[in-house]
Amino acid sequence: MSDQSDKNGMTIHLKIWRQARGASQGNFVEYTVNNVLAEMSFLEMLDILNEDLVKKGDEAIEFDNDCREGICGTCGLVISGVAHGTHAGTTTCEVRMRNYSDGDTITVEPFRAKPFTIIKDLVVDRSSFDRIQAKGGFVSMNVGSAPDGNAVPVPKEAADNAMDAASCIGCGACVAACPNASASLFVSAKISQFSWLPQGDPERTRRALLMVEQMDAEGFGNCSNHGECEAVCPKEISIQNIARMRREFIKAAFKG
C-alpha cells in the first residue's frame, strides 16, 4: 500500500447482492468506496457506502447488525465466498479493513439457504432458528430460594463442554457454509448445552426428538461431515456436538 493510500484511505470495489424482496429477482451491483481507513470495520465501510448512496438519492443497501461487538451474530454476511469473511473466529462486524489492500474487489452476499428467505438485499429471515429452539422446551428446576451452589455437583469437564456449546450465537454461518445447508451444528449446540448438565435430564428425550424434527420440517439439509460449519463458526463450535446430537436422538427414538 502506498504512502498516498495510507494518508487518504483505500479505494475498495464492491460487488453487492441487491434484491428488493424474497420473491423478486436479485443481482449483483458494483460500487466503489473511497477513503476507506484501515481501522474501519467492514460494516463501517458499508455505512460510508450507504451515506453516499443516500446523498445521490439512491436506495441504501439493507444489512443486519446490532451489537457490532461480535456477540449477537446478526451481522452475518458472505464475504468473498466465506460466511463472516476469511478470518477464523470472527463475525462480520469484527472484520477490519486493514485486512484488505487498496484496489481490492470484494463480493458481498447474504447467507443463502432455502429456510433463510431473503427479506431484502443482504437481510435474511432466520426465524426458523427461533422455531427450532422453541421446540427444545425448557429446563426443569425447583422454584423458591436459590439452591446451594454445591447442591447439584457438575464435573468441570461437563461444565466446560456445556459452556462451549452454549456460546453458539445462532448466526447461521454454519448453514450458509454447508453445501447441504444443514443446521446440524446450531441444533447440536443447543441440544448439547443441556445434555451435559444434570439440570437438562428431565426434558432431554423430548428435546432431542422435537428439535431434530423441527430442523427437518424447516427444510434444512442433512449433515455429511464436510466440516465447513466448524470452519466458519465465529464461536468455533466443535462438530463433536453433532455426534452428541445424533447419540441423543437415537437414544430418544428408542425410548419413544
N, C-alpha and C positions, 0 to 999 in steps of 0.2 A: 504494500500500500504506500502510495507516495505521500510526501510531506503535505502536499496541497490537499489530498483527500483527508488526511488526519485533521487538517485545520478546518475544512469546510464540510466534513462529513462525507459519507459514501453515497453513491448512486446505486440503488437496488432496483432491479427489474422484477416484476411480479406477474405470474400467470395465476389468476384467482378464479375459482368457480363461482359463477353468478347464476342464480336460479330464483325466479320470482316466487315460486311456491312449489310444493312437492309434486303436484300434478303437471306442472309446466316443464317445458324443455329447457335444460340448462346448458351452459357452455363456458369455456374459459375466456376471460377478458384480460388483456395485457395492460399493465400500469407501470409507471416509473415513479419512484420516490427518491427525491433528492435530499441532501443534507441529513442523512441518517448517521447518528452518532453511535460509536462503538458501545457505549454504556447503555443504550436504549434496549428495552426488551422487545421481543417480536411483536407483542400487542401494542406497544407504544409506537412502533413503526407503522402498524395498521391504523392507529389513531391519526397519525400525521396524514396518511393517505386519505382517510375519510374527511378530515378537515379540508383538504384540497378539493375533494370531490364536491363537498357541500358548497364551498365558495364558488365553484363553477356551475352550481345549480344541478349537479348530478346526484343520484341517489347513493347514500352511503352503503358500504358493504356491511352486512349483518354478520356478526360473530358473537359467540357466547363468551362471557367472562364474568367473574365475580370477585374472588379474593385477591387474585394476582399475586399470590404468595405460595403457590404450589400445593394448596391444601384441598381445594374443592374439586378440581378436575373439570369444571365446566368449560374451560378454555380449549378443550380438545380440538386440534386441527391436524390434518395430514400434511406435513411439510416435506416437500420433495420426495413423496412416496413413503414417508415414515410417520406413523402416528406419534404426535408430540415432538417430532423432529429427531435428528440423528444422535443427540446426546442422551446417553442412558440415564435412567432415574430422574428425569425431569418432565415437568408439564410444559405445555406450550408457553405459558406466561413466564416461565423461568429461562426460556431460551433468550440469549443475549446476542445482539447484532455483531458483537466482537467476533463471533464465530463465522462471520461472512466477510467477503472481500469486496472492494469497490468494483461495481460492474456485474456482480453475480445475478443470475436469474433463479428465482425461487418459485416453485409451484405450490399453491395452497389449495387444499380441497377439504370438504367436510368428511367426518367419519362415515364410511359407506357400508351399509348393511341393510338388508330388507326390513328388519324391525326398526331401524333408525330412519324414520321418514324425514326427508329434508323439509324443514319449515320454510326457510328462506336462506339463500346463499350458503353460508357455512354453518348455519344453525340446524341441528337435527333434534328430533324428538326422542329422548331416551327414557320416556316414562315406562317403557317395557321393563327396565331395571327396577323401577318402583313396584310394579306389579309382582315381579318375581320375589322381591324382598318381602313384600306384604304377605306372600304365601308362607313365608318362614315362621310366621306367628310371633310368639313372644317367649321370654324366658321366665319360668315359674320361680317365684321366690316368696318367702314369708313377708307379710306386711307387719307394721308395728315399728318398734325401736330398732335401730341399726344393730345387726348381729356383731358379735365379737369378730375381730379381724382373723382370728385363727380358728373360728368355728368350722369352716369348711376348708381343710387343708388342700392346697393345689401345688403339685410339684412344679419347681421352677421351669423345667423344660416345657411342661404343658402350658404354663402361663405365658412363656416367651412365644411359643408357637401360636397360641391364641391371639396374642397381641400383634404378631406379624401378619396373620390373616386379617385381623380387624383393621389393619392400616389401609386396606383397599378403599379407595375413594369413589369407586363406581363411575369412573370417567368414560369407560367404553373403549379405551385404546386397544384392549385385548381383542375385542370384536372387530375393530377396524383393521387390525393387523392379520387376523386369522384368515387363511384362504377359504375357510368354510363359514366364516362369520359366526364362530362359536362363542358363546358366553360362558363357557365352562370355567374359565379362570375366575371370573367375577362370582359366579354362583358357588363355586367350590370354596372361595374365600369366606363367603357369608355363612356357608354351612360349617366350615372348619372352625371358625372363630368361636362357635358354641360347642362343637363336638369335642374340643379339647378340654372343656371345663365341666365339672360335675353339675353346675347350675343348668347346663344345656341338656341334661339327660332326659327329663320328662317329655320334651317335645321332639327329641332327635329323630325318631322314626317318621313322624308326621312331617317334620321339617324337610328331611331329605326327599321324601316322595313328592310332596307338593311343589317344592321349589324346582326340582328337575322337570316335573310335568309342566309347570308353567313356562319354564325356559323353552321346552319343545313347542308348547302352544303358541308362543310369541313368534316362532319361525326362525330361531337361531339354529345354526348348523351343528353338526357333531364334531367333537374334538378328534383330530387324527394325529396328535402329538408332534406337530411341526415345531412347537416351542416359540413361535413368533410372539405369542401373547406375553410370555415372560420377558422377552427381549425388549418390548416397548413399554412395559408397565412402569409408570413413574414411581410407584412404591415398591417395585421389584418383588411382587408377589410370586412365590415359587409355584411351579406346576406340580409339585408334590401334593398340593392341595387338591388337584384334580383327581389324583389317585385316591386320596382320602374320601372325596365326594363319591367316587364310584363304590368304594367299600361300604360307605354309609347307605347308599341307595340299594345295593344288593342285599345287605342285611335287613333293611327296612322292607324290601319286597318280599323276602322270605317270611318275615314276621307277619306281614299283612295277609 
